[in-house]
Amino acid sequence: MRAAGIDIGSRTVKLVVVEGGATVLTRKALTSHDPLDAARTLISGVEYDVIVATGYGRHLIKEHLGCPVISEIKAFALGTKAIHPSCRVILDIGGQDTKAISLNDAGEMSKFEMNDKCAAGTGRFLEIMANALSYTLEEFSKAALTAESFEKINSMCTVFAESEVISLTAQGAKRHEVALGIHKAIVSRSIALLKRIAPSGEVFFAGGVALNKCVRTLIAEELSRPVVVPPDPQIVGAYGAALHGAALAGEKSYMRIVRGRDGENNV
């Protein structure tokens, strides 16, 4: 029995297919201006017995495929429980929002906080700030890590922050120090969310921004708590949705953890 999970996010669409407890396929694509078309393209030619949708566009997919849907919170809780069973705190920084989630001992959501009023502190914010400094996203993170001091960024409104960055560079501020200041501002907002929902315990870091080494490093340093990043942090929600599909279909042993290098858990 093959169960698929599709996570239609604001920036990317992710697909995971599980069979017999193992992940057999993963795919990703940009959401673009037409998320339904992006989702259709992603699942084209993929064999599955059940599919569950999550993410911003889950109801759009439900309308066209008639499939079950689950919230992002539940999907991330399921995915995290399968990948790292002992973890009770999740930080998800995606393209347009940031979520901090605490889990109970059963791996179910007990509390969460979400910043979704604007793009501040999200993947989109990072993209805009990197562009303002003429960096690629990869260069942006690497440059920030080389800075020994940083320029403080006072505004987290994307428009005002971009203006502030342009002004700082016009005044002669070093690009890599501005880059570090931007990363620190993002991390500060994320840590505030985490401390409100779970003041202790290791943090499972998911979402596209978990790929940013500077953000990962700063969170671990400033929290003084372990930060666990799965091998592919973007697919945690889709994986959780696939697991939910397997459970709905009556699969009794649908979760399997494979130990990876350095003692990390892999899907």
C-alpha positions as CSV (number, residue, x, y, z in Angstrom):
1,M,0.0,0.0,0.0
2,R,1.4,3.4,-1.1
3,A,0.4,6.5,0.8
4,A,1.3,10.0,-0.5
5,G,1.5,13.3,1.3
6,I,1.6,16.6,-0.5
7,D,2.4,19.9,1.2
8,I,1.4,22.9,-0.8
9,G,3.4,25.7,0.8
10,S,3.6,29.4,-0.1
11,R,7.0,28.9,-1.9
12,T,7.3,25.2,-2.7
13,V,5.2,22.1,-3.1
14,K,6.6,18.9,-1.6
15,L,5.5,15.3,-2.2
16,V,6.5,12.2,-0.2
17,V,5.3,8.6,-0.9
18,V,5.7,5.9,1.7
19,E,5.3,2.2,1.3
20,G,5.7,-0.6,3.9
21,G,7.2,1.9,6.4
22,A,9.8,3.3,4.0
23,T,10.0,6.5,2.0
24,V,10.1,5.5,-1.7
25,L,9.8,8.8,-3.4
26,T,10.2,12.6,-2.7
27,R,9.7,15.4,-5.1
28,K,9.7,19.2,-4.8
29,A,8.7,22.1,-7.1
30,L,8.2,25.8,-6.9
31,T,4.6,26.7,-6.0
32,S,4.6,29.5,-8.7
33,H,1.5,31.5,-9.6
34,D,-0.6,28.4,-10.1
35,P,-0.2,26.0,-7.1
36,L,-2.8,23.6,-8.4
37,D,-0.9,23.1,-11.6
38,A,2.4,22.8,-9.7
39,A,0.8,20.1,-7.5
40,R,-0.6,18.2,-10.5
41,T,2.7,18.3,-12.2
42,L,4.4,17.0,-9.1
43,I,2.1,14.0,-8.7
44,S,2.0,13.2,-12.4
45,G,3.0,9.6,-13.0
46,V,3.2,8.8,-9.3
47,E,1.5,5.6,-8.1
48,Y,-0.3,5.8,-4.8
49,D,-3.3,4.3,-3.1
50,V,-4.2,7.3,-0.9
51,I,-3.0,10.9,-0.8
52,V,-3.4,13.5,2.0
53,A,-2.8,17.2,1.5
54,T,-1.5,19.8,3.9
55,G,-0.1,23.3,3.8
56,Y,-1.6,26.6,2.5
57,G,-3.1,25.0,-0.6
58,R,-4.5,21.9,1.0
59,H,-8.2,22.8,0.5
60,L,-7.5,23.7,-3.2
61,I,-6.1,20.1,-3.7
62,K,-9.0,18.6,-1.7
63,E,-11.5,20.4,-4.0
64,H,-9.9,18.9,-7.1
65,L,-8.8,15.5,-5.9
66,G,-11.4,14.8,-3.2
67,C,-8.6,13.8,-0.8
68,P,-8.4,14.1,3.0
69,V,-6.5,17.1,4.4
70,I,-4.7,17.8,7.7
71,S,-3.4,21.0,9.2
72,E,0.3,21.9,8.9
73,I,0.6,21.6,12.7
74,K,-0.6,18.0,12.7
75,A,1.5,17.1,9.7
76,F,4.7,18.5,11.3
77,A,3.9,16.8,14.6
78,L,3.5,13.4,12.8
79,G,6.6,13.9,10.7
80,T,8.7,15.0,13.6
81,K,7.5,12.1,15.8
82,A,8.5,9.6,13.2
83,I,11.9,11.2,12.4
84,H,13.0,12.1,15.9
85,P,10.6,10.5,18.5
86,S,12.2,12.0,21.6
87,C,11.8,15.6,20.4
88,R,9.0,17.7,21.9
89,V,9.7,21.1,20.3
90,I,9.4,22.0,16.6
91,L,10.5,25.2,14.8
92,D,9.3,25.5,11.3
93,I,10.5,28.5,9.3
94,G,9.0,28.4,5.8
95,G,8.5,30.8,2.9
96,Q,5.9,33.0,4.5
97,D,5.5,32.1,8.2
98,T,7.2,30.8,11.3
99,K,5.7,28.2,13.6
100,A,6.9,27.1,17.0
101,I,5.1,23.9,18.2
102,S,5.4,21.9,21.5
103,L,4.4,18.3,21.6
104,N,3.2,16.1,24.5
105,D,4.6,12.7,25.3
106,A,2.3,11.1,22.8
107,G,3.8,13.3,20.1
108,E,0.6,15.4,19.7
109,M,0.5,19.2,19.6
110,S,0.0,20.7,23.0
111,K,0.7,24.4,22.2
112,F,1.9,26.5,19.2
113,E,2.6,30.1,18.2
114,M,2.7,31.4,14.7
115,N,4.0,34.5,13.0
116,D,2.0,34.9,9.8
117,K,1.1,38.6,9.7
118,C,4.0,39.4,7.3
119,A,7.0,37.8,5.7
120,A,9.3,39.1,8.4
121,G,11.8,36.4,9.6
122,T,10.8,33.9,6.9
123,G,12.4,32.4,3.8
124,R,10.9,35.2,1.6
125,F,12.4,37.8,3.9
126,L,15.8,36.2,3.6
127,E,15.5,36.1,-0.2
128,I,14.7,39.8,-0.4
129,M,17.5,40.8,2.0
130,A,20.0,38.6,0.1
131,N,19.0,40.3,-3.1
132,A,19.4,43.8,-1.5
133,L,23.0,42.9,-0.7
134,S,23.6,41.3,-4.1
135,Y,24.1,37.8,-2.7
136,T,22.7,34.5,-3.6
137,L,21.0,32.7,-0.7
138,E,24.0,30.4,-0.3
139,E,26.5,33.3,-0.4
140,F,24.3,35.2,2.0
141,S,24.6,32.6,4.8
142,K,28.3,32.0,4.2
143,A,29.1,35.7,4.3
144,A,27.2,36.2,7.5
145,L,29.2,33.4,9.2
146,T,32.5,35.1,8.4
147,A,31.5,38.3,10.2
148,E,33.0,39.0,13.6
149,S,30.7,41.9,14.4
150,F,27.3,42.9,13.0
151,E,25.1,45.8,12.0
152,K,21.9,45.9,14.0
153,I,18.7,45.8,11.9
154,N,16.0,47.7,13.7
155,S,13.0,47.0,11.4
156,M,11.6,43.6,10.7
157,C,9.0,44.9,8.2
158,T,10.3,43.6,4.9
159,V,10.0,46.9,3.1
160,F,11.5,49.0,5.8
161,A,14.3,46.5,6.5
162,E,15.2,46.5,2.8
163,S,15.5,50.3,3.0
164,E,17.5,50.1,6.1
165,V,20.0,47.6,4.5
166,I,20.4,49.8,1.4
167,S,21.0,52.8,3.7
168,L,23.6,50.9,5.7
169,T,25.6,49.9,2.7
170,A,25.4,53.4,1.3
171,Q,27.0,54.6,4.5
172,G,29.9,52.2,4.1
173,A,28.7,49.3,6.3
174,K,30.4,46.0,5.4
175,R,28.1,43.6,3.5
176,H,28.9,40.5,5.6
177,E,28.3,42.4,8.8
178,V,24.9,43.6,7.6
179,A,24.2,40.0,6.5
180,L,24.9,38.8,10.1
181,G,22.7,41.5,11.5
182,I,19.8,40.3,9.3
183,H,20.3,36.7,10.4
184,K,20.4,37.7,14.1
185,A,17.2,39.6,13.7
186,I,15.5,36.6,12.2
187,V,16.8,34.3,14.9
188,S,15.7,36.7,17.7
189,R,12.1,36.5,16.5
190,S,12.2,32.7,16.2
191,I,13.7,32.3,19.7
192,A,11.0,34.5,21.2
193,L,8.4,32.2,19.8
194,L,10.2,29.1,21.1
195,K,10.6,30.4,24.6
196,R,6.9,31.2,24.8
197,I,5.8,27.7,24.0
198,A,8.8,25.6,25.3
199,P,11.5,27.2,27.4
200,S,13.6,24.0,27.4
201,G,14.4,20.9,25.4
202,E,16.0,20.1,22.1
203,V,14.5,21.8,19.0
204,F,13.6,20.0,15.8
205,F,14.2,22.6,13.1
206,A,12.2,22.1,9.9
207,G,11.2,24.1,6.8
208,G,13.3,25.6,4.1
209,V,15.1,28.1,6.3
210,A,16.6,25.1,8.2
211,L,18.9,24.8,5.2
212,N,20.5,28.1,6.1
213,K,23.6,27.2,8.1
214,C,23.9,30.6,9.7
215,V,20.4,30.5,11.1
216,R,21.0,27.0,12.4
217,T,24.2,28.0,14.1
218,L,22.8,31.1,15.7
219,I,19.7,29.4,17.1
220,A,21.8,26.7,18.7
221,E,24.3,29.3,20.1
222,E,21.7,31.7,21.5
223,L,19.3,29.0,22.9
224,S,22.1,26.9,24.3
225,R,19.9,23.9,23.5
226,P,20.5,21.1,20.9
227,V,19.0,21.9,17.5
228,V,18.2,18.8,15.3
229,V,17.9,19.3,11.6
230,P,16.7,16.4,9.5
231,P,18.5,15.5,6.2
232,D,15.7,17.2,4.2
233,P,13.9,19.7,6.4
234,Q,11.5,20.8,3.7
235,I,9.6,17.5,3.4
236,V,8.7,17.0,7.1
237,G,5.1,18.2,6.5
238,A,4.6,16.1,3.4
239,Y,6.0,13.1,5.2
240,G,3.6,13.6,8.1
241,A,0.7,13.9,5.7
242,A,1.8,10.6,4.0
243,L,2.0,8.9,7.4
244,H,-1.5,10.1,8.2
245,G,-2.6,8.6,4.8
246,A,-1.0,5.3,5.7
247,A,-2.8,5.3,9.1
248,L,-6.1,6.1,7.4
249,A,-5.6,3.2,5.0
250,G,-5.1,0.9,7.9
251,E,-1.4,0.4,7.7
252,K,-0.4,-0.6,11.2
253,S,3.4,-0.3,11.0
254,Y,3.8,2.7,8.8
255,M,6.6,4.5,10.7
256,R,10.2,3.4,10.4
257,I,13.3,5.3,11.6
258,V,16.6,4.7,9.8
259,R,19.7,5.8,11.7
260,G,21.8,8.1,9.6
261,R,25.3,9.4,9.9
262,D,26.4,11.2,13.0
263,G,23.6,9.6,14.9
264,E,20.9,11.7,13.1
265,N,17.5,10.3,12.3
266,N,16.6,10.0,8.6
267,V,13.3,9.5,6.9
